[in-house]
């Protein structure tokens, strides 16, 4: 993963923690900074299958879930699964699709299943959606519905690579494949076992009260119209457990909550009109709350 995303170890840790916590990830950034490469690297690292969806305005929900086809020679209906049936699903430029198609992701992300022609089909385990998103100000993009944004455990902005790493990229002339040296370090069943271990990481009452205080602060902030949902709190605790597991700890620290707060909460907040006019960003609001809210003892 660090090979595919050089110079950005914090982003790599958040992505890995989201995967182990069985969450879904939203990569929000300008084109060309490695969003799709990261998703491919993750699938290769866990010996998993990869599904690729290029979102466009004319994409249909059936293009994601698959279709049922009638076989005349056998007189039976046969289900042909879509690209959602994979370990890691890359949804490239999700906000270029229409809201109807975006909403087709909701069932699979929440329930890990799809329903086609009245029949429910389970998705493989582990399963993760990594959706890439261009800034909404860019041409041809749609704003993601709040309900769908809330389904993503975390949002990460990769940003541009450090100068030294970008210089190395320029020196190769773009002919070096960053995925060429990636080897599988886990199998799908290993990921399942790690996910079970993550769920058993201890969270103290102190840490839980801190998470609750942060959630309430987002709902009471004067610059926020719609604060963090209860699902946001569940995601924050689950991701903090995964981060503790990656660090070799069997318990969550308040520092884990502070480290992950912006990634988990910022994309879920709806700011007031006056806050947007003043140029306030949701990330700034969450960072201020994390600094201001005291850790309970």
Secondary structure as UniProt FT lines:
FT   TURN            2..7
FT   HELIX           9..20
FT   TURN            21..22
FT   STRAND          25..28
FT   TURN            31..32
FT   HELIX           35..45
FT   TURN            46..47
FT   STRAND          50..54
FT   TURN            57..58
FT   HELIX           62..65
FT   STRAND          66..71
FT   TURN            72..75
FT   STRAND          76..81
FT   TURN            83..84
FT   STRAND          88..92
FT   HELIX           94..96
FT   HELIX           99..103
FT   HELIX           105..111
FT   STRAND          113..116
FT   TURN            117..118
FT   STRAND          119..122
FT   STRAND          128..133
FT   TURN            136..137
FT   TURN            139..140
FT   HELIX           146..149
FT   TURN            150..151
FT   STRAND          154..156
FT   HELIX           163..172
FT   TURN            173..174
FT   TURN            178..181
FT   HELIX           188..199
FT   HELIX           205..220
FT   TURN            222..223
FT   STRAND          224..226
FT   HELIX           230..246
FT   TURN            247..248
FT   HELIX           254..265
FT   HELIX           266..268
FT   STRAND          270..271
FT   HELIX           273..277
FT   TURN            278..279
FT   HELIX           282..292
//
